Amino acid sequence: MTYGVTNSGFVKKDLNTILEDNRTRLKDSFGSNIDLSDESPLGMINNIFSFQASLLWELGEGIYNSQYQKYAEGVPLDNAMSSTSNTRFNAIKSTVDVVITGIVGTLINAGFRASVAGNSSAIFETLSNITIGSGGTASITMQATEFGAIEATSGTLNVIETPIYGVTSLTNASDAVVGRNAETDAEFKLRAKNQKQKSGTSPVEGIRKAILDLDNIVQCIVNENNTDVIDSDGRPPHCVEAVVQGGDEDEIAKAMFASKAGGIQTYGSVTRTVIDNQGISRNINFNRPASKTIYVIVNITKNTNINDGALYPADGDQQIKDAIVLWGADFLIGQDVLRDGANGIINPINSIAGIRAVEVLFGLTNPPTAYTPVTIANNELASFSEINITVNS
């Protein structure tokens, strides 16, 4: 087997393979009868140096994957996204305009705090000094003390947290402008993916862009048959097929009708009626991605010797299942399931510590018996669920 950077991506040499390779070389050098058991001097030396080599392989894999938006995390993800001019959304604090009532001339220093009635953790503070004016009031913008979607609906920011003599009350006449937490890696990747899908200018890309602009759309692809005959996927001549995950079906139909060319029919099992400007009812068809359940068996050899590196965690089996499900949640419509490479199922498994060797079997049948690629059609979506993943350790 070829390791390192290959035509199918980066293939990491695992610890068990390194140990066996070194045992072979030691026997070639010192004879086949040498003692390489874990308790022998040469065996212990082999274990130490093999473990160090495995860390270098993990480093190489991490460097390789950091180039790809799908697997990079944190700062490496920011760096990978920079090549496509995408920038992560930073955290923002909520802000709200308030009116403070009290004795004329009372000075309110920056840092004066108030909280939302019924939610003592929703705290806002002033960022500058202000004095209550001749009318007995002062207007100022307050900012949440924490990042994130801290809400303060109209009239609810009225609990004074830092009492000041001369300040009797405060309130907000309008809702707070809600902030947000920093964009997570998963959110950042999804937004970048959708922006990439919306970048086209062809009629097909125009339909896709119109759909992706709707609320709660996870992903969308648009297939077309521009021939005069039914194509191999069953699409009739001169039609478009939108395959959409998420979103409101009526809104999807309206977006398709508004963006498709006249005379082009729509194809799919979901039908919604759109009323055009002439009052005529038009049927618009599209598809939801057909879910293709992927069954997975993971057979691992776990490390139980602290001298050989990190131990396999007590909840390692569950960690593997969770990692595969999380990895699968980022799948695109029509994306094949592979074992190796940048998009290989081996990657989330290798992220778990204490694995000396791994065999992964996957397929559309239960139980799976091979690790050959699973082809997913352009109107299908691979689906991974914990209940369909078996880990043998």
Buried (B, 14 or more C-beta within 10 A) or exposed (E): EEBEEEEBBBBBBBBBBBBEBBBEEBEEEEEEEEEBEEEEEBBBEBBEEBBEBBEEBBEBBBEBBBBBBBBBBEEBBBEBBEEEEBEBEEEBBBBBBBEBBBEEEBEBEEEBBBBBBEBEEBBBBBEEEBEBEEEBBBEBEBBBBBBBEBBBEEEBBBBBEBEBEBBBEBBBEEBBBBBBBEBEBEBBBBBBBBBEBBEBEEBBBBBBBBBBEBEEBBBBBBBBBEEEEEBEEEBEEBBBBBBBBBBBBEBBBBBBBEBBEEEBBBBBEBEBEBEEEEEEEBEBBBBBBBEBEBBBBBEBBBBEEEEBBEBBEEEBBBBBBBBBBEBBEBBBBBBEBBBBBBBBBBBBBBBBBBBBBBEBBBBBEEEBEEBEBBEBBBBBBBBBBEEBBBBEB
